[in-house]
Amino acid sequence: MTRVLGLVVAALAVVVAITQPAPVPPVPTVEATSRSEAPPGGASHFTHCPWSRSDSLRNSAYSVMGEGPAGFDLSFLEGGSVEDRISGRIDSDTAARVENPRPVGASAALVEFSGGLGAVGVVAAGEGLLAGDLCSGRIPDSWHLPGGSTLEGESLVLRLFNPFTTDARIDLWAFSELGIEAGEALEGLTVPARRTRVVALEEILPRRESLSIVVRPVLGSVIPAMVFATGMDTAVWPGTGAGDGWEFPVAGAVGLRSDLVLTNEASIPVNFVIEAFDELGALLPAQVGRIEGPGQARVSLEGLSSSGFGVRVTGDGSFGAVIVARSETGIAATVGARTTATEWLVPGPGVVSSGSRLRFLNAGVTELTVTYRTLTPEGRTRANVISIPPISVRTVHIAAPEVAGVRVTSDGPLTVGWLSAVSGRAMFSGAIPSG
């Protein structure tokens, strides 16, 4: 079924205890992006969303943004074919929001942009659920999904979305506190074309306190996402490629205990350094450690700051990274940013009724002037200008429920993320560099 959304809308993104000091590696510079690297206009660009969830108790919202004017098709793939398609346009003053498009449980979607690059985020909220993060716009050689757990009462599901027209076959590398996990259930998994395969990791590898996955395609490609449920709340995060530097503007919040979980698929160890930044610009203690090769490392960030904070982790090799934060009633997780940039698209803030908090991380040594512009489907925009001191984070509140995305510009490189909380549940999400 095809529905046309007639709106002009717009712009909008194991366990290794650190008990022994490791050699401090050289700190790589986090890569900066520039608009000249963007593909030329006129071509189609794709973003893949392996997860959303809607039913009588929960609602999902897709937020769609673009670097400039563009059309988009949001296609839901079920049973090997396109079951529904929603079409629209975005421009520089609007951001599209598609609410509750598939009220049939968990779904996967493909978003095609014509005429420019775009960013898509998904937020699902309702009884026992506040979760979401960015959809994936690039396909790396392998996918890292650190940060899971399969203790009693927990559900850890790996969703493998194949939006392409040919079958895919993949192997899973699993790391836990027991080391490298092995088993036939992790090898040679087939994901049929235009379908999603669900892997219940709590059944294959139960009672693991820390469980991380690397998805290695053998034939074709898939787009994975991890869905972690504790009974009180759910966290969702996308897979990413590996990098030698990650920034997390949203690494912690008051009332949540955060862990940074890292994965290494190489045969040699990776030494890493973690730097933390808070609202006061204080010099917080750094941590150093080592990820075995191959393997995972889990580092507690508890006690770093009494307020919200961000972190930067850099290494002497490539690795994956995820922040997982928990409280008595909530769980949240998000991937980091591998690049700094002067322009960002932030899809999703405003979806949660209680409001959202946008967070900026300035890990540099000079003060930045930042403009953030809230965008709605109707084209109502509001620009705000703030200053961010060096080596610090700054948090602002997004209260207007009609906001579907935020466009950020700065006079220097930074990273951006956002978070939200309601009724004890929490979610973290990232942003997409745009310039």
C-alpha positions in Angstrom: 0.0 0.0 0.0 1.4 3.4 -0.9 0.4 6.5 1.0 1.7 10.0 0.0 2.5 12.3 2.9 1.6 15.7 1.4 3.8 18.0 3.3 6.7 20.2 2.6 9.1 19.3 5.4 12.8 19.5 6.2 16.2 19.5 7.3 16.8 17.5 9.5 20.9 11.8 12.5 35.0 -9.7 27.4 34.6 -7.6 30.1 38.1 -6.3 30.7 38.4 -4.7 34.1 40.7 -1.7 34.2 42.7 -3.0 37.1 46.2 -2.7 35.5 47.5 0.4 33.8 48.1 0.1 30.1 50.6 2.1 28.1 49.1 5.4 27.1 48.7 5.4 23.3 49.2 8.4 21.1 45.9 10.3 20.8 44.7 10.5 17.2 42.9 13.6 16.1 39.2 12.9 15.6 38.5 13.2 11.9 36.8 16.4 10.7 34.3 16.4 7.8 33.6 19.1 5.3 30.8 19.7 2.9 33.1 19.2 -0.1 33.1 15.5 0.8 29.4 15.1 0.3 28.2 13.2 -2.8 26.8 15.4 -5.6 23.1 16.2 -5.7 20.7 14.5 -8.0 21.6 10.9 -7.0 19.7 8.7 -4.6 21.0 8.2 -1.1 19.7 5.5 1.3 19.3 5.2 5.0 18.3 2.0 6.7 16.2 1.6 9.9 16.3 -2.0 11.3 13.9 -1.3 14.1 10.8 0.6 15.2 7.9 -0.7 17.3 4.2 0.3 17.4 1.2 -1.3 18.9 -1.8 -0.4 21.0 0.4 0.7 23.9 3.4 2.1 22.1 4.0 4.6 19.3 6.9 5.1 17.0 8.0 8.2 15.2 10.4 8.5 12.3 12.1 12.0 12.1 13.4 12.9 8.6 15.9 15.7 7.9 18.1 16.7 4.9 21.1 18.8 4.1 18.9 20.7 1.6 15.7 20.3 -0.4 15.1 16.7 -1.3 12.3 14.1 -1.7 12.2 11.0 0.3 10.4 7.6 0.2 10.0 5.7 3.5 9.4 2.0 2.6 8.5 -0.7 5.1 9.7 -4.1 4.1 7.7 -7.1 5.3 7.7 -10.7 4.0 10.1 -10.0 1.2 8.4 -7.0 -0.4 7.4 -3.4 0.2 4.3 -3.5 2.3 3.8 0.3 2.7 5.5 3.4 1.4 5.2 7.0 2.6 6.6 9.8 0.3 7.3 13.4 1.1 9.7 16.4 0.7 12.0 18.2 3.0 13.6 21.6 2.6 16.0 23.8 4.7 13.2 25.1 7.1 11.3 21.9 7.9 11.7 18.4 9.3 9.3 15.6 8.6 7.8 13.4 11.3 6.0 10.1 10.4 4.0 8.9 13.4 3.0 5.3 14.1 3.3 4.2 10.4 3.2 0.5 11.0 1.1 -0.4 14.1 1.9 -4.1 13.9 4.9 -4.6 16.3 8.5 -4.4 15.3 9.3 -3.2 11.7 12.2 -2.3 9.5 12.3 0.5 6.9 14.4 1.8 4.0 14.5 5.5 3.3 15.6 6.8 -0.1 16.5 10.4 -0.5 16.6 12.1 -4.0 18.6 15.2 -4.5 20.7 15.3 -1.4 21.9 13.5 1.8 19.5 12.9 4.7 19.3 11.8 8.3 16.6 9.7 10.0 16.0 8.9 13.6 13.5 6.6 15.3 11.9 7.1 18.7 9.5 4.6 20.3 7.6 5.4 23.5 4.8 4.0 25.5 4.1 1.5 28.3 7.5 0.1 29.4 9.3 1.6 26.5 11.4 4.6 25.6 14.0 3.8 23.0 15.5 4.9 19.7 18.6 6.1 17.9 19.9 7.0 14.4 19.2 4.9 11.3 22.3 3.7 9.4 23.4 5.6 6.3 26.7 3.8 5.5 27.6 0.1 5.3 31.0 -0.8 6.7 32.9 -4.0 6.0 31.9 -5.3 9.5 29.5 -4.1 12.2 30.3 -3.6 15.9 27.5 -3.9 18.5 29.1 -3.8 22.0 27.2 -3.4 25.2 24.7 -6.2 25.6 23.9 -8.5 28.5 21.8 -11.8 28.9 21.4 -12.1 32.7 18.2 -13.5 34.1 15.2 -11.3 33.3 17.0 -9.6 30.3 16.3 -9.9 26.6 19.0 -9.2 24.0 17.9 -9.4 20.4 20.0 -8.8 17.3 18.0 -7.6 14.4 19.6 -8.3 11.0 17.8 -6.2 8.3 18.5 -7.1 4.6 16.9 -4.4 2.5 18.5 -5.6 -0.7 17.3 -7.9 -3.5 19.7 -10.8 -2.9 20.1 -13.1 0.1 22.9 -12.3 2.6 25.0 -14.7 4.7 26.9 -13.5 7.8 29.0 -14.8 10.7 28.7 -13.5 14.3 31.7 -12.9 16.5 30.7 -12.8 20.1 32.8 -11.6 23.1 31.8 -12.0 26.8 33.4 -12.1 30.2 34.2 -15.8 29.3 36.3 -14.6 26.3 35.6 -15.4 22.6 32.3 -17.3 22.3 31.9 -20.1 19.7 29.1 -22.2 18.3 27.3 -23.3 15.2 24.4 -20.9 16.0 26.8 -18.0 15.3 28.1 -19.1 11.9 26.6 -19.0 8.4 23.4 -17.2 9.2 21.3 -16.5 6.1 19.2 -13.4 5.9 16.8 -13.6 3.0 16.3 -10.6 0.6 14.0 -7.8 1.8 13.5 -9.5 5.2 14.7 -9.2 8.8 16.2 -12.1 10.8 15.9 -11.9 14.6 18.6 -13.6 16.7 17.6 -14.1 20.3 21.0 -13.9 22.0 19.7 -14.7 25.5 18.8 -18.1 24.1 22.1 -18.8 22.3 24.4 -17.3 25.0 22.5 -17.0 28.3 23.7 -15.6 31.6 26.4 -13.4 30.2 27.0 -10.3 32.2 28.6 -8.5 29.2 28.0 -9.6 25.6 29.3 -7.8 22.5 28.8 -8.8 18.9 30.6 -8.2 15.6 28.6 -8.9 12.5 30.9 -10.1 9.6 29.2 -10.4 6.2 30.2 -13.5 4.1 27.9 -12.8 1.2 25.8 -9.7 0.6 25.1 -7.1 3.3 22.8 -6.6 6.3 22.1 -3.6 8.6 22.0 -4.7 12.2 20.6 -3.2 15.4 20.7 -4.4 19.0 17.5 -4.4 21.1 18.1 -4.8 24.9 15.1 -5.1 27.2 15.3 -5.3 31.0 11.7 -5.7 31.9 11.4 -2.0 33.0 12.7 -0.4 29.8 14.3 -1.0 26.4 17.4 0.4 24.7 18.2 0.2 21.0 21.4 1.1 19.2 22.6 0.6 15.6 25.7 -1.2 14.5 28.7 0.9 13.4 32.0 0.3 11.7 35.3 0.6 13.7 37.3 3.8 14.2 40.3 5.0 16.2 38.5 7.8 17.9 34.9 8.3 19.3 33.1 11.2 21.0 30.0 10.8 23.1 28.3 14.1 23.9 25.7 12.1 25.8 27.7 9.7 28.0 26.0 10.2 31.3 23.1 11.9 33.1 22.0 12.4 36.7 20.5 9.1 38.1 22.1 6.8 35.5 25.2 4.6 35.9 27.1 4.6 32.6 29.5 2.0 31.1 31.6 2.5 28.0 31.9 -0.8 26.1 34.6 -1.3 23.4 35.2 -4.1 20.8 38.3 -5.1 18.9 38.0 -7.5 16.0 41.7 -7.4 15.1 44.3 -10.0 16.2 46.4 -7.5 18.1 45.4 -5.5 21.2 44.3 -1.9 21.1 45.4 0.5 23.9 42.9 3.4 24.6 42.5 6.6 26.5 39.2 7.9 27.9 38.8 11.7 28.5 35.7 13.1 30.3 34.1 16.5 30.0 31.3 18.1 32.1 29.3 21.3 32.2 31.9 23.1 34.4 34.9 22.6 32.1 36.7 20.8 35.0 39.7 18.6 34.2 38.2 15.2 35.0 40.4 12.1 35.5 41.4 10.2 32.4 41.4 6.4 32.2 43.6 4.1 30.1 43.1 0.5 29.2 43.5 -2.2 26.7 41.1 -4.2 24.4 42.4 -7.7 23.8 42.6 -8.8 20.2 40.0 -9.9 19.4 37.9 -9.1 22.4 35.9 -6.5 24.4 36.5 -4.1 27.3 33.9 -2.6 29.6 34.8 0.5 31.6 32.6 2.0 34.3 32.1 5.7 34.1 30.4 6.0 37.5 31.7 8.8 39.7 33.2 10.9 36.9 30.8 13.8 37.4 27.7 14.6 39.4 26.1 16.2 36.4 25.6 15.3 32.7 28.9 14.6 31.0 30.5 13.5 27.7 33.6 11.5 26.9 36.1 11.0 24.1 37.9 7.7 23.7 40.9 7.3 21.3 43.1 4.4 20.6 46.2 3.1 18.7 44.0 1.0 16.5 40.4 0.7 15.3 37.6 -0.4 17.6 33.8 -0.2 18.2 32.3 1.8 21.0 28.9 2.1 22.8 27.7 3.9 25.9 25.1 1.9 28.0 23.5 3.7 31.0 21.2 2.1 33.6 19.1 3.1 36.6 16.6 1.1 38.7 13.8 1.8 36.1 15.5 2.8 32.9 18.2 1.8 30.4 19.7 3.8 27.6 22.4 3.3 25.0 23.9 5.1 22.0 26.8 4.9 19.6 29.5 7.6 19.4 30.5 10.0 16.7 33.6 9.2 14.7 34.0 12.7 13.4 33.8 16.3 14.6 32.0 18.8 12.3 30.8 22.4 12.2 27.2 21.4 11.0 25.0 18.6 12.4 21.5 17.2 11.7 19.7 16.0 14.8 16.5 14.0 14.0 14.1 13.2 16.9 14.2 15.8 19.7 10.7 16.9 20.6 9.1 13.5 20.0 9.0 12.7 23.7 6.2 14.5 25.5 8.4 15.4 28.5 10.9 17.2 26.2 14.5 16.5 25.3 17.9 17.8 26.1 20.3 18.6 23.4 24.0 18.2 24.3 27.1 19.7 22.7 30.7 18.5 23.3 33.6 20.9 22.7 36.7 18.9 23.3 38.9 21.6 21.8 40.8 24.4 23.5 38.9 27.4 22.1 35.4 28.7 22.9 32.7 28.0 20.3 29.7 30.0 19.2 26.9 27.6 18.3 23.5 28.2 16.6 20.8 25.6 17.0 17.6 25.9 15.0 14.5 23.9 15.9 12.5 22.6 12.9 8.9 21.4 12.6 6.9 19.8 9.8 5.0 23.1 9.4 8.1 25.2 8.9 8.0 27.0 12.2 11.7 27.5 13.2 13.5 29.2 16.0 17.2 29.9 16.2 19.2 30.1 19.4 22.8 31.1 19.9 25.0 29.9 22.7 28.6 29.8 23.7 30.4 26.6 24.7 33.6 26.9 26.7 36.6 24.7 25.8 36.9 21.2 27.1 33.3 21.1 28.3 29.7 20.1 27.4 26.7 22.3 27.3 23.1 21.1 27.6 19.9 22.9 26.4 16.3 21.9 26.8 14.0 21.3 23.8 10.5 21.6 25.2 8.2 22.2 22.1 6.5 18.9 21.2 6.1 19.9 17.6 9.9 19.9 17.0 10.9 17.1 14.7 14.6 17.9 14.4 17.4 20.4 15.1 20.0 21.9 12.7 23.3 22.9 14.4 26.0 25.1 13.1 29.2 26.2 14.8 32.3 28.3 14.2 34.4 25.3 15.1 34.3 21.5 15.3 32.2 19.8 17.9 29.9 16.8 18.4 26.2 16.7 19.2 23.7 14.2 20.7 20.5 14.3 22.7 18.7 12.5 25.5 15.2 12.2 27.0 13.6 10.7 30.1 10.0 10.1 31.2 8.5 8.1 34.1 11.9 6.8 35.0 12.8 5.5 31.6 15.5 7.1 29.4 17.0 7.1 26.0 20.2 8.5 24.4 20.6 9.3 20.7 23.2 10.7 18.3 23.4 13.1 15.4 24.7 13.1 11.8 27.5 15.4 10.6 26.4 17.6 7.8 29.3 19.9 6.9 
